[in-house]
Amino acid sequence: MDRERWSSVILLFWLLGYPLGAQAEEQSRILESSRALGRGNTFVAAFDSDEATRANPGTLSEEKLTFQLRWLQTDVFVGENTLDTASDFASLASGSSSSITGVLDTFADKFGKRQYMRGQFAPFAMRIYAFEFSPFISTRATADMRVPTTPEVNLNAESTTGVNIAYGTVVGKDLVAGITVRPMHRNLFSGEASFSSVLDFVDSSELTLTDLFVQEEGFQIGVDLGLIYKPSKENRFGLIVENLGYAGNFSEFKNPPPPMPSKIHLGWLSRTDFKPWHWDFLLDIHDVTNPEALDFLRLVHLGTELGTSYISRDHDIGALAGINEGYFTFGSFIDLWVTRLNFSYYAVELGEYAGQRKDRRWGLTLLSSMTF
């Protein structure tokens, strides 16, 4: 097989993704946060930030903002295995490894390793007092290869387009609450296909993805509820109910996707004030009802953030660390007034229990904002 054909096949696998094999469900959200992932994916009791609608909408009522406009927020999450694959095939394309044996060795090395890419884009987010409106686009692709009797791929790719409409309010002296309504269009592909079928797809201009995989498409509405209880200046407790009552389908698509499951998250944050620095410690327990009976360590998240403010209400520069599903995470962030940059290095669990199958990833977020 020539180099162009191999490049086409790898590009297809990389962009679409295909999780395989018997394994536990990967824990993920509609929109991920690089900053939260850098501190162990803790967000339930966090302070108000530019990611309030991705964390706890109750925090929208904590700060007296008149108006804020954020634009062109871009989030990219890439697995280490994906970066290795890109490097291998870039070397192949450059001609430094052109033999068929070299191609097969490189390709065979990818079996049993997950390829992961995720992109999120929010063209703008407008916040007026405690109300926020933020459209978004999110795509996710994962890929695992296996070699049973005949090599197969099992595809499960998802693209979501929607908008977060959120509002926060003060309930009492020590309690704030918020709600996010999320209308969204979801498009998923799933199913199994042999490698030979995928090669036929690459060769033929007449075949489409629906000839190989099942397409699920639908319009859904998710509702998130958030509470923050602040018994003292140093401590706060959070509660989030994601997809309250499940995000069902509200339109007559031919084959709609399954509803988004409802999840309950609990969190605690303790702040130590060193002036002008703050040191936060966070503890989250995600999906406390645990309907999938996951290992408890996969539900517990620990994080810490050391930061200070010099421009905005939020930390403008800081360092992150934490434990996500039993694995250490790290990160940092800086606000340069016109641009904010978040970076994280973390891991998720792909197996049934913490420590079984680690997948390391990198996260990067870039956004600009204007606040009054």
C-alpha positions in Angstrom: 0.0 0.0 0.0 1.4 3.4 -1.0 2.1 6.2 1.4 -0.9 8.3 0.3 -3.3 5.4 1.1 -1.9 4.9 4.6 -2.1 8.6 5.3 -5.8 8.7 4.3 -6.6 5.7 6.6 -4.8 7.2 9.6 -6.4 10.6 9.0 -9.8 8.9 9.0 -9.1 7.0 12.2 -7.6 10.1 13.9 -10.5 12.5 13.1 -13.4 10.1 13.8 -12.1 7.9 16.6 -13.2 4.4 17.5 -13.2 3.1 21.1 -12.9 -0.7 21.3 -12.9 -3.6 23.7 -14.6 -4.3 27.0 -13.9 -1.4 29.3 -15.6 1.0 31.7 -17.2 4.2 30.4 -14.8 7.1 30.3 -16.1 10.0 32.5 -16.6 13.2 30.6 -18.8 16.3 30.4 -20.4 18.2 27.6 -17.7 20.9 28.0 -14.4 20.2 29.7 -12.3 22.8 31.6 -8.5 22.8 31.2 -8.1 24.7 34.4 -10.3 22.3 36.4 -8.5 19.3 34.9 -5.2 20.7 36.0 -6.3 20.7 39.6 -7.7 17.1 39.5 -11.0 18.0 37.7 -12.4 19.8 40.7 -15.0 22.5 40.0 -18.1 22.0 42.1 -17.3 24.5 44.9 -14.9 26.7 43.0 -15.2 30.5 43.1 -16.8 32.6 40.3 -14.7 32.6 37.1 -15.0 32.9 33.4 -16.1 29.3 33.3 -19.1 29.6 35.7 -21.5 28.0 33.2 -19.1 25.0 32.8 -18.8 24.6 36.5 -21.4 25.8 39.1 -23.9 28.4 37.8 -24.6 29.4 41.3 -21.4 31.4 41.3 -22.8 33.8 38.7 -24.5 35.8 41.5 -21.4 36.1 43.7 -19.7 39.0 41.9 -21.3 42.3 40.9 -20.4 42.4 37.3 -22.2 44.9 35.1 -21.1 43.5 31.8 -18.6 41.0 30.4 -17.9 39.9 26.9 -15.6 36.9 26.2 -14.8 35.9 22.7 -13.1 33.2 20.6 -12.5 30.8 23.5 -10.7 27.8 22.1 -10.1 24.6 24.1 -7.9 21.8 22.7 -7.3 18.5 24.5 -4.9 16.0 23.0 -3.7 12.6 24.2 0.0 11.7 24.5 -0.6 8.7 22.3 -2.2 11.0 19.6 0.9 13.2 19.7 3.1 10.1 19.3 1.0 9.0 16.4 1.2 12.4 14.7 5.0 12.4 15.1 5.3 8.9 13.7 3.3 9.6 10.6 4.9 13.1 10.1 8.2 11.2 9.9 6.6 8.8 7.4 5.3 11.6 5.3 8.7 13.3 5.3 10.3 10.2 3.8 12.5 9.3 6.8 10.6 6.0 7.3 9.3 5.1 3.9 9.5 1.3 3.9 6.3 -0.8 4.2 7.9 -2.6 7.2 8.4 0.7 8.9 4.8 1.7 8.3 3.5 -1.6 9.6 5.7 -1.4 12.7 4.5 2.1 13.5 0.9 1.2 12.9 1.1 -2.0 15.0 2.5 0.0 17.9 -0.9 1.8 18.2 -2.9 -1.3 19.1 -4.1 -1.2 22.6 -3.4 2.6 23.0 -6.2 5.1 22.9 -6.0 8.0 20.5 -7.8 11.0 21.8 -8.6 14.5 20.5 -11.2 17.0 21.7 -11.9 20.5 20.5 -14.3 23.1 21.9 -15.1 26.6 20.5 -17.2 29.4 22.0 -17.4 32.3 19.5 -18.5 34.6 22.3 -20.0 34.6 25.9 -22.0 37.6 27.1 -22.6 38.1 30.8 -24.9 40.8 32.1 -25.0 41.0 35.9 -25.9 37.3 36.9 -27.1 36.3 33.5 -24.9 34.6 30.9 -25.4 33.5 27.3 -22.7 31.4 25.6 -23.1 29.4 22.4 -20.5 26.6 21.8 -19.4 23.8 19.5 -17.7 20.6 20.9 -16.3 17.6 19.1 -14.7 14.6 20.6 -12.8 11.7 18.9 -11.4 8.6 20.7 -9.6 5.7 19.0 -8.6 2.2 20.2 -7.5 -0.6 17.8 -7.8 -4.3 18.4 -7.0 -7.4 16.4 -9.5 -10.2 16.9 -10.0 -12.9 14.2 -10.1 -10.1 11.7 -8.9 -6.6 12.6 -11.9 -4.4 13.4 -12.7 -0.8 14.3 -15.6 0.2 16.6 -16.5 3.9 16.0 -18.1 6.2 18.6 -17.7 9.9 17.5 -19.7 12.8 18.9 -20.3 16.4 17.8 -22.4 18.8 19.9 -23.6 22.3 19.0 -25.5 24.2 21.6 -25.8 27.2 23.9 -25.5 27.7 27.7 -28.2 30.0 29.1 -27.5 30.5 32.8 -28.6 32.6 35.7 -27.5 32.9 39.3 -29.3 34.3 42.3 -28.7 34.9 46.1 -31.0 32.7 48.1 -29.8 33.7 51.6 -27.0 35.2 53.5 -24.8 32.1 53.0 -26.4 30.4 50.0 -26.4 31.1 46.3 -28.1 29.1 43.5 -28.0 29.0 39.7 -29.5 27.2 36.7 -28.1 26.5 33.3 -30.4 25.6 30.4 -28.6 24.0 27.5 -30.4 23.4 24.2 -28.1 21.4 22.0 -27.9 19.4 18.7 -26.0 16.1 19.0 -24.6 14.0 16.2 -23.1 10.6 17.0 -21.7 7.7 14.9 -21.2 4.2 16.3 -20.8 0.6 15.1 -18.2 -1.9 14.0 -16.4 -2.3 10.7 -13.4 -4.3 9.5 -10.2 -2.7 8.4 -11.0 -3.8 4.8 -14.3 -1.9 4.9 -12.5 1.2 6.1 -10.0 0.9 3.3 -13.0 0.6 0.8 -14.4 3.8 2.4 -11.1 5.6 1.8 -10.9 4.4 -1.8 -14.6 5.1 -2.8 -16.0 8.6 -3.3 -19.6 7.1 -3.2 -19.5 5.6 0.3 -20.4 7.7 3.3 -20.0 7.1 7.0 -23.6 6.0 7.3 -22.8 3.1 5.0 -20.4 1.8 7.7 -21.7 3.1 11.0 -25.0 3.9 12.6 -25.8 7.6 12.9 -27.8 9.0 15.8 -28.9 12.6 15.6 -31.2 14.6 17.8 -32.0 17.8 19.6 -31.9 17.7 23.4 -32.2 20.2 26.3 -30.1 19.8 29.4 -30.7 21.5 32.7 -28.0 22.0 35.4 -28.7 23.2 38.9 -26.0 24.5 41.2 -25.8 25.5 44.8 -22.9 27.1 46.9 -23.2 27.2 50.7 -20.7 29.5 52.4 -20.7 29.0 56.2 -17.4 31.0 56.5 -15.1 33.1 54.4 -12.6 30.3 54.3 -14.9 27.4 53.5 -17.6 26.7 50.9 -19.6 23.7 49.8 -21.1 23.0 46.4 -23.7 20.9 44.8 -24.3 20.4 41.1 -27.1 18.4 39.4 -26.2 17.9 35.8 -28.8 17.1 33.2 -31.7 17.2 35.7 -34.2 14.5 34.9 -32.0 13.4 31.9 -31.6 15.4 28.8 -34.2 13.8 26.5 -35.0 14.3 22.8 -37.4 17.1 21.8 -37.6 16.7 18.1 -38.6 14.0 15.6 -35.2 12.9 14.2 -35.2 9.4 12.7 -32.7 7.9 15.1 -32.1 10.1 18.1 -29.2 9.5 20.5 -29.7 8.2 24.1 -30.5 10.9 26.7 -27.7 12.4 28.7 -27.6 10.8 32.1 -28.3 12.8 35.2 -25.5 13.2 37.7 -25.1 14.7 41.1 -21.7 16.1 42.2 -20.6 17.3 45.6 -17.6 19.5 46.4 -15.8 21.4 49.2 -13.2 24.2 49.0 -11.0 25.7 51.7 -9.1 28.9 51.1 -6.0 30.1 52.9 -5.3 33.8 52.4 -1.6 34.8 52.3 -2.2 38.2 50.8 -1.9 38.8 47.9 -1.9 35.1 47.2 -4.6 32.6 47.9 -4.1 28.9 48.4 -7.2 26.8 47.6 -7.8 23.1 48.5 -10.6 21.3 46.8 -12.4 18.0 47.2 -15.0 16.7 44.8 -17.1 13.5 44.7 -18.6 13.1 41.2 -21.7 11.2 40.3 -22.4 10.3 44.0 -25.3 7.9 43.1 -22.8 5.9 41.0 -25.3 3.9 38.9 -22.5 2.3 36.9 -20.9 0.9 40.1 -17.5 2.4 39.3 -14.6 2.0 41.6 -14.9 4.7 44.4 -11.5 6.1 43.6 -12.7 7.1 40.1 -15.3 9.3 41.8 -13.0 11.2 44.2 -11.1 14.2 42.9 -8.5 16.3 44.9 -7.1 19.6 43.8 -5.1 22.7 44.8 -4.7 26.1 43.3 -2.2 28.8 44.3 -3.0 32.1 42.7 -3.3 35.9 42.9 -5.3 38.6 41.3 -4.0 41.8 39.7 -6.6 42.5 36.9 -9.9 40.7 37.4 -12.1 39.2 40.1 -10.5 35.8 39.5 -7.0 34.6 40.0 -5.0 36.0 37.1 -1.9 33.9 37.5 -1.4 30.6 39.3 -0.3 27.0 39.5 -2.5 23.9 39.7 -2.1 20.3 41.0 -4.4 17.5 41.8 -5.4 13.9 41.6 -8.0 12.8 39.0 -9.2 9.2 39.2 -6.1 8.2 41.0 -3.6 10.1 38.8 -1.6 13.2 39.4 -2.5 16.3 37.4 -0.7 19.6 36.9 -1.3 23.0 35.3 -0.9 26.8 35.2 -2.7 29.8 33.9 -2.0 33.5 33.3 -4.1 36.5 32.3 -2.4 39.0 30.1 -5.3 41.4 30.1 -6.3 40.9 26.5 -5.6 37.1 26.5 -6.0 34.4 29.1 -4.1 31.1 28.7 -4.7 27.9 30.7 -2.5 24.9 30.5 -3.0 21.4 32.0 -1.4 17.9 32.0 -3.7 15.2 33.4 -4.7 11.6 33.1 -8.1 9.7 33.0 -8.9 6.1 33.7 -10.1 3.9 30.9 -10.5 0.7 32.9 -12.9 -0.5 35.5 -10.9 0.7 38.5 -8.3 3.4 39.2 -4.8 2.4 38.2 -5.9 -0.1 35.6 -5.5 1.7 32.3 -4.1 5.3 32.4 -4.4 7.7 29.5 -2.3 10.9 29.7 -3.5 14.1 28.0 -2.7 17.7 27.5 -5.1 20.6 27.7 -4.8 24.2 26.4 -7.3 27.0 26.6 -7.1 30.5 25.0 -9.6 33.3 25.4 -10.0 37.0 25.5 -12.4 39.1 27.6 -13.6 42.6 28.4 -15.2 43.3 31.7 -17.0 46.3 33.3 
